[in-house]
Every structure is written in structure tokens, then in C-alpha cells.
């Protein structure tokens, strides 16, 4: 997520924006211009005031112990514009920046936020949001105290997609965006690689994932997230979440979908980086003021609300909703495409297959993102389909060209079916909702440990091509 300022859905002036950037980039002030009153109340007393059971429980795991702390209360205030009712219970577990900022559990109503953990030990300690047990405990509290027919979990923080190897300290990459006074839009500088930028800003590297805690130097790796979600679904929820959404950068990837598909029916996330304010929660939650939604409709609404919040701010945004029941079929297709291309490489003439694959994923030809090793899968498949005629094989294996064409067409249809909603800015119109990892040089070591890499032939293709 990245820094920006919205006023009446447009940026009012370059000077105002510049002041906003400079004023907050390195500041972790306890005062917030969006601060709202928080009323301390016991869980028992609150139970007398809230609906016994809502149709939805919307759980926000708000990990703001980092340079996104400034936006935590802005987002909570946006949630309070809708607030909890018989349609939805909005609950937040909040971790703010600083060793002495103790964990808050919040119940968000219209214009009023209640802190409900005042009578338990969590209110007098700072929980480690990079620990899977903290996420498990958060979900147990929310599910037990706010029972519902449907559950959505939002993981709020920085994100780096499927790769775990990033710097020890979180860094807000607002410098990747520049303000264009001619059109009052924020523009993404694609000459800078996102992970290279983070490495340049920080020299000591350890494994990272999502939900960073600067105080503890901790994080949720892919393995920790898998453990936490598995525990919640098997021992607490006793079913899948309806939706898991990532209010974080670069998470709309096939590999991430594979990771969480055992634990949720739908995923919402962005292929591209997100700006600092993250989700426009008032727009995303707006329908619940008067009605409830099905899981399918709510997943779509996250995408619709996100686009409404950003379409007048930047041309470099993405958000998509994925039906994870269709991911397994897509993964099988990726394995078939990979295996066929590997066989074609073994029987190619003049390196034509390798060259065509590299040309199909090249930055100038294929949609990639602030982290250029993440490319849009649909666009890559489409480019490969067009490049088949440039692949030359020995006569006995020429039939493989038609075979891979059929597989690519099948894959494009599977992506279209899996992505139930997709919105992009004008600069990313060929981003169709799901990215995949395709490095330019070498394969990151953390990628080899992912279950996607272990369960598909994709990484074997990467090794051969690179």
C-alpha cells in the first residue's frame, strides 16, 4: 500500500499533495487527522447492544505496526460510515506502531467504535501480528463473539506477493509514484523494480511474507499463513471462510490463490501495488447499510468499491475477485502447458521455442507490475498463443504446436471463469486478474519452497528457460 490523498475523488493541488507526502512519509505520530472516538466497553456489556447474529462477520486483521500506521484510523473511520448492523458485524484487531501501543479489539458501529478487550489481558500487551497464533486468536475471538452465516477475513498490511525474501524493515515505496499536475493523477514509475527498491533501502535480509510487525521484526510467511488458516478452518470455524481479501500489494497471484484455496471460497486482491490508504471501506461495505450480499456478490463488491475509490486517482490500479473452486483446474492446465513447452524445447530448432517464451513474457510485450517478475497470466498465455507460428520443431514433433495451442485456449477460458470480477486503471487494461511468477534471471529461493512450485511443472519450465 502507498501514500496518497483524496479530496472529492480528485487530487486538489500539487502543493497540497507534496505537503501531505512530506508530512507523513517518516512520521509515526500518535495523532491522526482521521481519529475517531473509541469507547471502552466490556464484551458482556456490548452483547446487550449488538444484534445476536448478523449475516456476515467482517474480520480485519489490521497489522499497522509499521510505516502504514498513519492509515489505520482512516480505514476504521471509513468502516464506521457504514457500521455494524443485522447485515454485518465489522470487527478489527488493531496493532499500531510502537512497542507501547497495546493491541486493541474493536467493534465498529455507525460513527462509534467500541474497544471490547478492556477486560482481558490482550489490552495490556502488544501482540505479535507476525505470529500465526495471533491470527488464530483473532479469528477465534471474532468467530466466537460475533457468530454469523458468512465470514470474511481481511489481511491488512504490506504485501510482496508469493515471494518471502524481502527486507527486515518495512519500507513504504511512495517514491515509486509521481504526481502529474497536468491530469491530477498519480503515476507509477515502472523503471524501478519493487523488490530491488526494498533491497536498496534495506541491506539485512530475512524471510518475509505478509503482515509485518516492525516492533517484533516478525512477519507471516507463506508457511505461517497456511498453518494459521488451516487451524482456524479445522478447529474454530469448521468450514472455509467465504472470502479472504488482501488489503496489501501484489497478492492477486495464482500461487497465492493456490495457498489459500483450501481455506476460502473467494479471494480478493490486487495484482499491482496498492496506494497507502488501501481499501475504501465505506464504498466496499456500502450495500450492507440496507441489505446483505451473497459471498459471490460481496467478493465482486470489493472490486467494484475499490475501483470507485481509485479510478479518479491513478491509472495504475488493479483489483480482482477469484472463485477459488476453479483454481485447481487452472493449475492442472498450467502443468500441462509447462510440460508441453518443456517437451517442445527438447525438440526445438534454432532455440525458437525458448526465444518465443522469453519474448512472450518480455516487459515490453506482457503486462507486468511494480515487481516485474510478476506477470499477468492471461496476457502471457495470449502472447504465447500468437507466438506458436514462430516456434520450429523437428518434423516428428510438429504436432505439439497444435496441442499447446489448444491448452493455451483452454487456460485463457479457465482464467476468465475463475476471475469473477476485475477492475483496472487505464495503464493496466490487459491485466485480467491473476499474476504468476516469471523471473527475468534466476529463481528466488523462497519460491522453490512454495506448494505451487512443488505441485506443478511451472518451476521446471522456468529452470529450463532461464
Buried (B, 14 or more C-beta within 10 A) or exposed (E): BBBBBBEEEEBEEEEEBEEBBEEBBEEBEEEBEBEBEBEEBBBEEBEEEBBEEBBBBBBBBBBBBBBBBBBBBBBBBBBBBBBBBEBBBBBBBBBBBBEEBBBBBBBBBEEBBBBBBBEEEBBEEBBBBBBBEBBBBBBBBBBEBBEBEBBBBBBBBBBBBBBBBBBBBBBBBBBBBEBBEEEBBBBBEBEBBBBEBBBEBBEEEEBBBBBBBBBBEBBBBBBBBBBBBBBBBEEBBEEBBBBBBBBBBBBBBBBBBBBBBBBBBBBBBBBBBBBBBBBBBBBBBBBBBEEBBEBBBBBBBBBBBBBBBBBEBBBBBBBBBBBBEBBEBBBBBBBBBBBBBBBBBEBBEEEBBBBBBBBBBEEEBBBBBBBBBBBBBBBBBBBBBEBBEEBBBEEEBEEBBEBBBEBBEBBBEBBBEBBBBBBBBEBBEEBBBBBBBBBEEEBBEBBEBBBBBEEBBBBBBBEBBE
